[in-house]
Amino acid sequence: MSKKFFHCVVPSCALFFLILSASAQTPNTTANTAPRAPAKQPQPQTKQAQLEPKVPMAAWSDSAAESLIGMTKADFESLGLGKLTASEYAAFVPWVFIKEAKATKAAQASQLTYSCGRLSIDTQDYEKVNIYMVVEDSTPAELASRIRQNLRALSDVQIVFSSEEADLTVDVVGFPLETVSGQKTGYVASIVTSEPCVSKIGSDQSSFKQFQTASLQTGGMDVARVAEAITTKLDATNIETARKNNAAMIQFLKNKK
């Protein structure tokens, strides 16, 4: 290569090398190589959010709510109970049940109730009519004895010795009939029937009688005929009513089994 190729005027050469040097140091800023902003990436969940379990919410179930407190699905929705968690709802239902039970018990403690007749869950207890007989001291012994004897002779009747055991209470007040001179001419007896009852308020209770019938029986000196007339009337009226009541109780208890 000839040395004449490198020969140039000094100012021209200096300008050439200055442009060449500046071009080498200037970065390429064309549109094709311009840097792009990084795309936004989804933020990962925090460690705490990843560790927190999902809390189950309350859902309608009629197995407990309806049987315990009578709640329906419509009640559940209208009260907004679906906003509770499952554990909160599980605690809510028994809480309402206990509150209702306490309120019912308090109301019953202040409520006056009545019950008449004897109560039993055994059908055999109603196979006979129980009679509690109360005889006043003024009643002649022979008359009272005959009445008891006649009642015991009835196959489905038994005499008991307390009103709590009885279906029927029979009060007898008898007197001998006498002339002015004191001569005995016969007997007279007042018969009052009633049903034994109990009134109760809270833990306090008291007994009373519910009146049924009253009758007056008179007769001559034949005490057997007077007693027979009394027991026949009782058998046809009050004792027959007690029989029907006992039969109804027997049927009721059988239907419940």
Contacts in CASP RR format, 6 or more apart in sequence:
PFRMAT RR
TARGET T0000
AUTHOR 0000-0000-0000
METHOD contacts of the structure
MODEL  1
MSKKFFHCVVPSCALFFLILSASAQTPNTTANTAPRAPAKQPQPQTKQAQ
LEPKVPMAAWSDSAAESLIGMTKADFESLGLGKLTASEYAAFVPWVFIKE
AKATKAAQASQLTYSCGRLSIDTQDYEKVNIYMVVEDSTPAELASRIRQN
LRALSDVQIVFSSEEADLTVDVVGFPLETVSGQKTGYVASIVTSEPCVSK
IGSDQSSFKQFQTASLQTGGMDVARVAEAITTKLDATNIETARKNNAAMI
QFLKNKK
8 16 0 8 1.000
55 85 0 8 1.000
55 86 0 8 1.000
56 85 0 8 1.000
56 86 0 8 1.000
57 82 0 8 1.000
57 83 0 8 1.000
57 84 0 8 1.000
57 85 0 8 1.000
57 86 0 8 1.000
58 81 0 8 1.000
58 82 0 8 1.000
58 83 0 8 1.000
58 84 0 8 1.000
58 85 0 8 1.000
58 86 0 8 1.000
58 88 0 8 1.000
58 89 0 8 1.000
59 82 0 8 1.000
59 86 0 8 1.000
60 73 0 8 1.000
60 76 0 8 1.000
60 77 0 8 1.000
60 82 0 8 1.000
62 72 0 8 1.000
62 73 0 8 1.000
64 93 0 8 1.000
65 71 0 8 1.000
65 76 0 8 1.000
65 93 0 8 1.000
66 72 0 8 1.000
68 93 0 8 1.000
68 94 0 8 1.000
68 96 0 8 1.000
68 97 0 8 1.000
69 93 0 8 1.000
69 96 0 8 1.000
69 97 0 8 1.000
69 100 0 8 1.000
71 93 0 8 1.000
76 82 0 8 1.000
81 89 0 8 1.000
81 92 0 8 1.000
82 89 0 8 1.000
84 92 0 8 1.000
108 202 0 8 1.000
109 202 0 8 1.000
109 203 0 8 1.000
110 201 0 8 1.000
110 202 0 8 1.000
111 201 0 8 1.000
111 202 0 8 1.000
112 199 0 8 1.000
112 200 0 8 1.000
112 201 0 8 1.000
113 199 0 8 1.000
113 200 0 8 1.000
113 201 0 8 1.000
114 197 0 8 1.000
114 198 0 8 1.000
114 199 0 8 1.000
114 200 0 8 1.000
115 197 0 8 1.000
115 198 0 8 1.000
115 200 0 8 1.000
116 195 0 8 1.000
116 196 0 8 1.000
116 197 0 8 1.000
116 198 0 8 1.000
116 210 0 8 1.000
117 166 0 8 1.000
117 167 0 8 1.000
117 195 0 8 1.000
117 196 0 8 1.000
117 197 0 8 1.000
118 125 0 8 1.000
118 130 0 8 1.000
118 164 0 8 1.000
118 165 0 8 1.000
118 166 0 8 1.000
118 167 0 8 1.000
118 196 0 8 1.000
120 126 0 8 1.000
121 253 0 8 1.000
122 253 0 8 1.000
123 249 0 8 1.000
123 250 0 8 1.000
123 253 0 8 1.000
123 254 0 8 1.000
126 246 0 8 1.000
126 247 0 8 1.000
126 249 0 8 1.000
126 250 0 8 1.000
126 253 0 8 1.000
127 156 0 8 1.000
127 246 0 8 1.000
127 250 0 8 1.000
128 156 0 8 1.000
128 157 0 8 1.000
128 158 0 8 1.000
128 246 0 8 1.000
129 156 0 8 1.000
129 157 0 8 1.000
129 158 0 8 1.000
129 167 0 8 1.000
129 168 0 8 1.000
129 239 0 8 1.000
129 242 0 8 1.000
129 243 0 8 1.000
129 246 0 8 1.000
130 158 0 8 1.000
130 159 0 8 1.000
130 160 0 8 1.000
130 165 0 8 1.000
130 166 0 8 1.000
130 167 0 8 1.000
130 168 0 8 1.000
131 151 0 8 1.000
131 157 0 8 1.000
131 158 0 8 1.000
131 159 0 8 1.000
131 160 0 8 1.000
131 166 0 8 1.000
131 167 0 8 1.000
131 168 0 8 1.000
131 169 0 8 1.000
131 170 0 8 1.000
131 239 0 8 1.000
132 159 0 8 1.000
132 160 0 8 1.000
132 161 0 8 1.000
132 162 0 8 1.000
132 163 0 8 1.000
132 165 0 8 1.000
132 166 0 8 1.000
132 168 0 8 1.000
132 169 0 8 1.000
132 170 0 8 1.000
132 196 0 8 1.000
133 147 0 8 1.000
133 148 0 8 1.000
133 151 0 8 1.000
133 159 0 8 1.000
133 169 0 8 1.000
133 170 0 8 1.000
133 172 0 8 1.000
134 169 0 8 1.000
134 170 0 8 1.000
134 171 0 8 1.000
134 172 0 8 1.000
135 144 0 8 1.000
135 172 0 8 1.000
136 171 0 8 1.000
136 172 0 8 1.000
136 173 0 8 1.000
136 174 0 8 1.000
138 173 0 8 1.000
138 174 0 8 1.000
138 175 0 8 1.000
139 172 0 8 1.000
139 173 0 8 1.000
139 174 0 8 1.000
139 175 0 8 1.000
139 189 0 8 1.000
140 174 0 8 1.000
140 175 0 8 1.000
140 176 0 8 1.000
140 187 0 8 1.000
140 223 0 8 1.000
142 223 0 8 1.000
143 172 0 8 1.000
143 174 0 8 1.000
143 187 0 8 1.000
143 189 0 8 1.000
143 223 0 8 1.000
143 226 0 8 1.000
143 227 0 8 1.000
144 172 0 8 1.000
146 223 0 8 1.000
146 224 0 8 1.000
146 226 0 8 1.000
146 227 0 8 1.000
146 228 0 8 1.000
147 172 0 8 1.000
147 227 0 8 1.000
147 230 0 8 1.000
147 231 0 8 1.000
148 159 0 8 1.000
149 227 0 8 1.000
150 227 0 8 1.000
150 228 0 8 1.000
150 230 0 8 1.000
150 231 0 8 1.000
151 157 0 8 1.000
151 159 0 8 1.000
151 231 0 8 1.000
151 234 0 8 1.000
152 158 0 8 1.000
152 159 0 8 1.000
154 231 0 8 1.000
154 235 0 8 1.000
154 239 0 8 1.000
156 243 0 8 1.000
157 239 0 8 1.000
160 166 0 8 1.000
163 169 0 8 1.000
163 196 0 8 1.000
163 207 0 8 1.000
163 209 0 8 1.000
164 196 0 8 1.000
164 207 0 8 1.000
166 196 0 8 1.000
167 195 0 8 1.000
167 242 0 8 1.000
167 245 0 8 1.000
167 246 0 8 1.000
168 193 0 8 1.000
168 194 0 8 1.000
168 195 0 8 1.000
168 212 0 8 1.000
168 238 0 8 1.000
168 239 0 8 1.000
168 242 0 8 1.000
169 193 0 8 1.000
169 194 0 8 1.000
169 195 0 8 1.000
169 196 0 8 1.000
169 209 0 8 1.000
170 191 0 8 1.000
170 192 0 8 1.000
170 193 0 8 1.000
170 234 0 8 1.000
170 238 0 8 1.000
171 190 0 8 1.000
171 191 0 8 1.000
171 192 0 8 1.000
171 193 0 8 1.000
171 194 0 8 1.000
172 189 0 8 1.000
172 190 0 8 1.000
172 191 0 8 1.000
172 230 0 8 1.000
173 189 0 8 1.000
173 190 0 8 1.000
173 192 0 8 1.000
174 187 0 8 1.000
174 188 0 8 1.000
174 189 0 8 1.000
174 190 0 8 1.000
175 187 0 8 1.000
175 188 0 8 1.000
175 189 0 8 1.000
176 184 0 8 1.000
176 186 0 8 1.000
176 187 0 8 1.000
177 184 0 8 1.000
177 185 0 8 1.000
177 186 0 8 1.000
177 187 0 8 1.000
177 188 0 8 1.000
177 218 0 8 1.000
177 219 0 8 1.000
177 220 0 8 1.000
178 184 0 8 1.000
178 185 0 8 1.000
179 185 0 8 1.000
184 221 0 8 1.000
185 220 0 8 1.000
185 221 0 8 1.000
186 218 0 8 1.000
186 219 0 8 1.000
186 220 0 8 1.000
186 221 0 8 1.000
186 226 0 8 1.000
187 218 0 8 1.000
187 219 0 8 1.000
187 220 0 8 1.000
187 221 0 8 1.000
187 223 0 8 1.000
187 226 0 8 1.000
188 216 0 8 1.000
188 217 0 8 1.000
188 218 0 8 1.000
188 219 0 8 1.000
189 216 0 8 1.000
189 217 0 8 1.000
189 218 0 8 1.000
189 226 0 8 1.000
189 230 0 8 1.000
190 214 0 8 1.000
190 215 0 8 1.000
190 216 0 8 1.000
190 217 0 8 1.000
191 213 0 8 1.000
191 214 0 8 1.000
191 215 0 8 1.000
191 216 0 8 1.000
191 217 0 8 1.000
191 230 0 8 1.000
191 233 0 8 1.000
191 234 0 8 1.000
192 211 0 8 1.000
192 213 0 8 1.000
192 214 0 8 1.000
193 212 0 8 1.000
193 213 0 8 1.000
193 214 0 8 1.000
193 234 0 8 1.000
193 238 0 8 1.000
194 209 0 8 1.000
194 210 0 8 1.000
194 211 0 8 1.000
194 212 0 8 1.000
195 209 0 8 1.000
195 210 0 8 1.000
195 212 0 8 1.000
196 207 0 8 1.000
196 209 0 8 1.000
196 210 0 8 1.000
197 207 0 8 1.000
197 208 0 8 1.000
197 209 0 8 1.000
197 210 0 8 1.000
198 205 0 8 1.000
198 206 0 8 1.000
198 207 0 8 1.000
198 208 0 8 1.000
199 205 0 8 1.000
199 206 0 8 1.000
199 207 0 8 1.000
199 208 0 8 1.000
212 238 0 8 1.000
212 241 0 8 1.000
213 237 0 8 1.000
213 238 0 8 1.000
215 233 0 8 1.000
217 226 0 8 1.000
217 229 0 8 1.000
217 230 0 8 1.000
217 233 0 8 1.000
218 226 0 8 1.000
219 225 0 8 1.000
219 226 0 8 1.000
219 229 0 8 1.000
220 226 0 8 1.000
END
